[in-house]
Amino acid sequence: MIWVEIIAVLVIWLTFWSLIPRDEWWIRGADFPRLQILVLGFIAFILLLVWDRPWSLQREILVIALIAALAYQLKMVLPYTFLWKKQVKHVRKHQLNPDKQISLIISNVLTPNNQYQLLIEQIQKHQPDLLLTLESDRVWQKALFVIEKDYPFRVAVPLDNLYGMHLYSRLELKDTEVKFILSNEIPSIHTTVILRSGQPVQLYCLHPKPPSPTEAKDSMLRDAELLIVGDQIKDLDESCIVMGDLNDVAWSRTTRLFQRISGLLDPRVGRHFVNTFHADYPLLRWSLDHIFHSTDFALISMKRLPHIGSDHFPVYVVLQTGRVFERVQEELEQTDADEQQAQETIKEGIEKAEKEEKPVTDEIAQSYKNAIKQAE
């Protein structure tokens, strides 16, 4: 049963490897497969217990270390199950108010994917107020022309570098900007959505680069972009939604820091995983596509949609705003250490962007650059 010991050692190593406070992709990559590591760990744990051989010191140490690894992995993933307290309340039947609702579909379409009709069918079936496509180029823009009559407000950023995005809206959009916060290759959409009730909602659509051997060598730019947006949101006294393919999992330290900095909530907490990637490999899936929102929103519906030929599943979410929800939902507590960590990450991200990309000129990032210069 040497293979059981090998699996146990691998689980222990990957667990504690993920604790290393570094940004390289080959370290941060251990954040992603926590569910898979957990399953392998439980299998190894059970087999070690029933192994029909005398106990040795080595086996005892291995079991103790494995228990510690499993405990840590459970701590990270358990909040995204029904066993945890819900972070976002469910809208009850008597509270439903269509004028205060907003429905969303996020879909990373995968640029070379040509099964356009599969996504169009889901759009026609669910009729979302907002549709955000990621990795969409001019070919996808042309294919989705058939839905434009239903979506009079649109923001098109067709790119051929896997970072294009399109926003389609039935609801009025105001003060729309396409920003390139830390890279002239990575856009984000910042706009204000006007609900049917007339209430404005600040919307941020993001798709930063992932840490990987083929994309970014580390997670610094991704983390910095996310935290810059979170830092901007924390000073807003308005309804807010952040959505997109963040190329990070919900339980990573950066995503959790983003929530504490921004004050936004995650409707998956206390409910279930919404694992959107990889659509073709059932045993290798995790949540890369996210919707976070301010405390005045509660959840009506949230589900993963069927396969559309992409490596990501689309996600469909319906939210409703109301002061009654804001009174009973609390932001995550932010500490001084969180603020310091966020500002350090932003500073490092801007410095890295200017060193490896081009001068950072976006208005949002510029204010941080000026603060860095003043501090020096």
Order of alpha helices (4+ residues) and beta strands (2+ residues): alpha-alpha-alpha-alpha-beta-alpha-beta-alpha-beta-beta-beta-beta-beta-alpha-beta-alpha-beta-beta-beta-alpha-alpha-alpha
